Amino acid sequence: FLIMKNKLIKIFLIAGEPSGDLHGAKLINEIKKAEPYASFIGHGGDQMKNAGMKIIKHINDLSIMGFFEVLKHLPKFLKIMGETIRIIERTKPDRIILIDYPGFNLRLAKNIYYLKIPITYFILPQAWAWKEKRVEVMKKVIDQSISIFSFEQRWYNSKGLYADYVGHPFAETDHLDESSKKFYTRHKLNISKPILVLLPGSRQQEIDRHWDIMLKATKYLLNKVKDLQVIVGKSKNIHLSPIPDNFKIEENSKKAIISGTAAIACSGTATLECAVENTPMVVCYKTSLISWYFIKKISKIKYSSIVNLIYNKEIVPELLQNNMNTLNIIKEVEPLLDLKSSKRKTMLNNFNEIRKSLGIPGVYERAASLILLKIKNQTKNDIK
């Protein structure tokens, strides 16, 4: 086992949202396979807690997105930042692992630079999309960068920041804890009838802007599409209201996505999951006017959805801001619920290319190996 300065290794991790919590938990499990006595502390969610990490701040207190929204909660975040720095100073971890969540994580990395604790960044900031200046900060304060997209690795390397590529987590072959038959029985779903999946978002502020519009569009589709069934992928940390009696609720969004004929998906990780699981979708997103203004001003990318960004072409429709309305959603989703429609078939063909681009299974194992190799080299240097 790796021993540093006569003690077992201690790692401080920070994830600020549900997707980061999942990545963090799987990374912890892989590190523990090689280093069963390593200890983990930091910010995360229930999955990281179940993997054995001592939680300081829960993702429910951290998951905020948008310029205006962050500004509103600035005093709270400044307090959390101060607390985090003090805990890191006190616990003196051997390595810090930052997972996505760049607004907080990069500021923290700058603020603790003087402590000279090596930092790994896993799930890198999308500096290729906006805030390219972040690369210069990363060059100074980040010891190790691990990318999950091959195009992203090439981009970072071209900017003078070396990044390792491990493949995308969605390349993993996850074994669900429930068979398809049990899933359909539990939700009283008919496998031979169409199923619409609603993925309104993993943050409450997204739900507050998306749910009513999705609800109106779905009610119309229920009247128009024969025998349509509806299932909602709902994060544990959000509140949905109202929920019609005939809507099924599933907290494991992957299970909901796999079951679906088509999906209405909030722009984010869920869109890539839909492509991986071969569920045609329309991508939606709405934010505050001030946040939208800044996004339009500083964004360098043509698309919102990672699926379109990977393909470098609009292969799934994007309904953003004012374009996210009931009529547009109905127009885009209806043909996707028809198994014979050419629009659906074209989208599914394009998804094949997306899956090929994600690499091969073993993503977390490769990331863990790279991190432990860094720690091992650290140990050698400390001994010298």
C-alpha positions in Angstrom: 0.0 0.0 0.0 1.0 3.6 -0.7 2.4 5.3 2.4 3.2 9.0 2.5 5.2 10.5 5.3 4.6 7.4 7.5 0.8 7.6 7.0 -1.8 6.1 4.6 -2.9 8.3 1.8 -5.6 10.8 2.3 -7.5 12.3 -0.7 -9.8 15.4 -0.6 -12.5 15.4 -3.4 -14.9 18.0 -4.6 -18.0 17.4 -6.7 -20.7 20.0 -6.8 -23.6 18.3 -8.6 -25.3 14.9 -9.1 -23.3 13.9 -12.2 -20.0 14.7 -10.3 -21.2 12.7 -7.3 -21.6 9.6 -9.6 -18.2 10.1 -11.2 -16.6 10.7 -7.8 -18.1 7.5 -6.3 -16.9 5.3 -9.1 -13.5 6.9 -9.0 -13.3 6.3 -5.2 -14.3 2.7 -5.7 -11.5 2.1 -8.2 -8.9 3.8 -6.1 -10.0 1.6 -3.1 -9.4 -1.5 -5.2 -5.7 -0.6 -5.4 -5.5 1.2 -2.1 -8.1 -0.3 0.3 -6.8 1.8 3.3 -6.9 5.2 1.5 -9.2 7.7 3.2 -11.5 10.2 1.4 -13.0 13.4 2.6 -14.6 16.4 0.8 -17.8 17.7 -0.8 -20.1 15.4 -2.6 -23.4 13.5 -2.5 -25.0 10.3 -1.3 -23.1 8.1 -3.8 -19.7 9.4 -2.7 -20.8 8.9 0.9 -21.8 5.3 0.1 -18.4 4.8 -1.5 -16.8 5.7 1.8 -16.1 9.4 1.7 -16.7 11.6 4.7 -19.0 14.4 3.4 -18.3 18.0 4.5 -20.8 19.8 2.2 -23.6 18.0 0.4 -24.2 18.6 -3.3 -27.7 19.8 -2.3 -26.0 22.9 -0.9 -23.7 23.4 -3.9 -25.7 22.8 -7.1 -26.3 26.3 -8.5 -25.9 27.3 -12.2 -26.1 30.6 -14.1 -24.5 34.1 -13.6 -27.4 35.8 -11.8 -28.2 32.7 -9.7 -24.6 32.3 -8.5 -24.5 36.1 -7.7 -27.6 35.7 -5.5 -25.9 33.0 -3.5 -22.5 34.6 -3.4 -22.3 35.1 0.4 -23.1 31.4 0.9 -20.5 30.3 -1.6 -17.8 32.6 -0.1 -18.5 31.1 3.3 -18.3 27.5 1.9 -15.0 28.5 0.2 -13.5 29.8 3.4 -14.6 26.6 5.3 -13.1 24.4 2.6 -9.8 26.1 2.7 -9.6 25.8 6.5 -10.5 22.1 6.4 -7.8 21.5 3.7 -5.3 23.4 5.8 -6.2 21.3 8.9 -6.5 17.8 7.3 -3.4 18.2 5.0 -4.6 15.7 2.3 -1.9 14.1 0.0 -3.9 15.0 -3.1 -7.0 17.0 -4.0 -9.3 15.7 -6.8 -11.6 18.3 -8.4 -14.5 16.9 -10.4 -16.1 19.3 -12.9 -17.9 22.2 -11.1 -15.3 24.8 -12.4 -16.7 28.0 -11.0 -16.0 26.9 -7.5 -13.2 24.4 -8.1 -10.8 26.6 -10.0 -11.3 29.5 -7.5 -10.5 27.0 -4.7 -7.4 25.7 -6.6 -6.1 29.3 -6.9 -6.9 30.1 -3.2 -5.0 27.0 -1.9 -2.0 27.2 -4.3 0.2 28.4 -1.4 -0.4 25.1 0.4 1.5 23.3 -2.4 -0.9 20.3 -2.3 -1.0 18.6 -5.7 -4.3 18.8 -7.5 -5.9 16.5 -10.1 -8.7 17.8 -12.2 -11.1 15.0 -13.5 -13.9 16.0 -15.9 -12.2 19.2 -17.1 -13.7 22.7 -17.4 -15.2 23.2 -20.9 -12.7 26.0 -21.6 -13.0 25.2 -25.4 -16.6 26.5 -25.1 -16.1 29.6 -23.0 -13.7 31.2 -20.6 -10.5 30.1 -22.4 -8.4 32.1 -20.0 -9.1 29.3 -17.5 -6.4 27.4 -19.3 -3.7 29.8 -18.0 -5.0 29.4 -14.4 -5.0 25.6 -14.8 -1.4 25.6 -16.1 -0.3 27.3 -12.9 -2.4 25.5 -10.2 -3.3 22.0 -11.6 -0.8 19.2 -11.3 -2.7 16.7 -13.4 -5.6 17.0 -15.9 -7.7 14.1 -17.0 -10.1 14.5 -19.9 -13.1 12.4 -20.9 -13.3 13.6 -24.6 -10.7 13.0 -27.2 -11.4 16.3 -28.9 -11.1 18.1 -25.6 -7.7 16.4 -24.9 -6.4 17.6 -28.3 -7.7 21.2 -27.6 -6.0 21.4 -24.2 -2.8 20.0 -25.5 -2.8 22.6 -28.3 -3.0 25.3 -25.6 0.1 24.0 -23.8 -1.7 22.1 -21.0 -1.0 18.4 -21.0 -4.1 16.3 -20.5 -4.5 12.5 -20.3 -7.5 11.0 -22.1 -9.3 8.1 -20.4 -12.5 7.8 -22.4 -16.0 8.8 -21.4 -17.8 7.3 -18.4 -20.7 6.4 -20.6 -18.5 3.9 -22.4 -18.8 1.8 -19.2 -21.1 -1.2 -19.3 -23.1 -0.6 -16.2 -25.0 -3.5 -14.7 -28.4 -2.2 -13.4 -29.8 -3.7 -10.2 -33.1 -4.5 -11.9 -34.2 -6.4 -14.9 -36.2 -4.7 -17.7 -39.2 -7.0 -16.8 -39.1 -5.9 -13.1 -38.7 -2.3 -14.1 -41.8 -2.3 -16.4 -43.8 -4.3 -13.8 -42.8 -1.9 -11.0 -44.0 1.1 -13.0 -47.0 -0.7 -14.6 -45.6 0.2 -18.0 -46.6 -1.7 -21.2 -43.4 -2.5 -23.1 -45.3 -2.6 -26.5 -46.7 0.9 -26.1 -44.8 4.2 -26.6 -43.0 5.7 -23.6 -42.1 9.4 -23.4 -39.2 10.2 -20.9 -39.1 13.7 -19.3 -35.7 14.8 -18.1 -36.3 18.3 -16.7 -32.9 18.8 -15.0 -30.9 18.0 -11.9 -31.0 21.4 -10.3 -34.1 23.0 -8.8 -33.6 26.2 -10.7 -33.8 24.2 -14.0 -37.0 22.4 -12.8 -38.6 25.8 -12.0 -38.0 27.0 -15.5 -38.6 23.8 -17.4 -41.3 21.8 -15.7 -44.5 23.8 -16.6 -43.5 23.9 -20.3 -42.7 20.2 -20.4 -46.0 19.5 -18.6 -48.1 21.4 -21.1 -46.4 19.8 -24.1 -46.8 16.3 -22.6 -50.5 16.8 -21.8 -51.1 17.7 -25.5 -49.1 14.6 -26.7 -51.1 12.3 -24.3 -54.2 13.4 -26.2 -52.6 13.0 -29.6 -50.4 9.9 -29.4 -52.4 6.7 -28.8 -51.5 4.8 -25.6 -48.6 7.1 -24.7 -47.1 6.5 -21.3 -44.9 9.0 -19.4 -42.0 8.5 -17.1 -40.0 11.2 -15.4 -36.3 10.9 -14.5 -36.2 12.8 -11.2 -33.1 13.6 -9.2 -33.5 13.0 -5.4 -32.4 16.6 -4.6 -35.3 18.3 -6.6 -39.0 19.0 -6.0 -41.5 18.5 -8.8 -45.0 20.0 -8.7 -47.6 19.3 -9.9 -47.1 15.6 -10.9 -50.1 14.2 -12.8 -51.4 10.8 -11.4 -50.6 9.0 -14.7 -46.9 10.1 -14.7 -44.4 7.5 -13.4 -41.4 8.8 -11.4 -38.0 7.1 -11.5 -35.0 8.4 -9.5 -32.5 6.4 -11.7 -32.6 8.5 -14.8 -30.6 5.9 -16.8 -33.4 3.3 -16.2 -36.0 5.8 -17.4 -33.9 6.6 -20.5 -33.4 3.0 -21.4 -37.2 2.4 -21.3 -38.0 5.4 -23.4 -39.3 5.6 -27.0 -38.3 9.3 -27.0 -37.2 11.9 -24.6 -37.6 15.6 -23.8 -34.2 16.3 -22.2 -32.7 19.3 -20.3 -29.4 20.2 -22.0 -26.6 18.5 -20.0 -25.2 15.1 -19.2 -28.7 13.5 -19.8 -28.5 14.3 -23.6 -25.4 12.2 -24.0 -26.9 9.4 -22.0 -29.9 9.4 -24.3 -27.6 9.0 -27.3 -25.7 6.2 -25.7 -28.9 4.3 -24.8 -30.4 5.0 -28.3 -33.3 7.1 -27.1 -34.2 9.9 -29.6 -34.7 13.3 -28.0 -35.3 17.0 -28.2 -32.9 19.1 -26.1 -34.4 22.0 -24.1 -32.9 24.7 -21.9 -34.2 27.9 -20.4 -32.3 30.2 -17.9 -32.7 33.7 -16.6 -32.5 36.6 -19.1 -29.2 38.0 -17.5 -27.6 34.5 -17.6 -28.7 34.0 -21.2 -27.3 37.4 -22.2 -23.8 36.5 -20.7 -23.9 33.0 -22.3 -24.6 34.4 -25.7 -21.8 37.1 -25.2 -19.0 34.8 -24.1 -19.9 31.4 -25.6 -17.7 30.3 -28.6 -19.7 27.2 -29.5 -22.4 26.6 -32.0 -24.4 24.1 -30.0 -25.7 23.6 -26.4 -25.9 19.8 -26.4 -22.7 17.8 -26.0 -24.2 15.3 -28.6 -24.2 18.0 -31.3 -20.8 19.3 -30.1 -19.2 15.8 -30.5 -20.7 15.4 -33.9 -20.1 19.0 -34.9 -23.5 19.2 -36.5 -27.1 19.5 -35.2 -28.2 15.9 -35.1 -30.6 16.5 -32.2 -32.9 19.6 -32.2 -32.1 22.3 -29.6 -34.9 24.4 -28.2 -33.2 27.1 -26.1 -34.6 30.0 -24.2 -37.7 31.5 -26.0 -37.6 28.6 -28.5 -38.4 26.3 -25.6 -42.1 26.5 -25.8 -45.0 24.0 -25.9 -45.6 24.1 -29.7 -41.9 23.7 -30.7 -41.5 20.7 -28.3 -44.7 19.0 -29.7 -43.5 19.5 -33.3 -40.0 18.0 -32.6 -41.0 15.2 -30.3 -44.1 13.8 -32.1 -42.2 12.2 -35.1 -39.7 10.7 -32.6 -42.5 8.7 -31.0 -43.3 7.1 -34.4 -41.0 4.1 -34.8 -41.3 4.3 -38.6 -40.4 8.0 -39.0 -37.3 9.0 -41.1 -36.4 11.7 -38.5 -36.2 9.0 -35.8 -34.2 6.6 -38.0 -31.7 9.3 -39.0 -31.1 10.3 -35.4 -30.5 6.7 -34.3 -28.0 6.2 -37.1 -26.1 9.3 -36.0 -26.1 8.0 -32.4 -23.9 5.1 -33.6 -21.1 7.6 -34.3 -21.5 9.2 -30.9 -21.1 5.9 -29.1 -18.0 5.1 -31.2 -16.4 8.4 -30.1 -16.6 7.6 -26.4 -13.8 5.1 -26.1 -13.8 1.7 -24.4 -14.8 0.6 -20.9 -12.4 0.9 -18.0 -12.6 4.7 -17.7 -12.5 5.0 -13.9 -9.9 2.3 -13.6 -7.6 4.2 -16.0 -8.3 7.5 -14.2 -7.5 5.9 -10.8 -4.3 4.4 -12.1 -3.1 7.7 -13.4 -3.9 9.4 -10.1 -2.2 6.7 -8.0 0.9 6.9 -10.3 1.1 10.6 -9.5 0.8 9.9 -5.8 3.5 7.1 -6.1 5.9 9.6 -7.8 5.1 12.1 -5.1 6.0 9.6 -2.5 9.4 8.9 -4.1 10.1 12.6 -4.3 9.2 13.1 -0.6 11.5 10.2 0.4 14.3 11.8 -1.6 
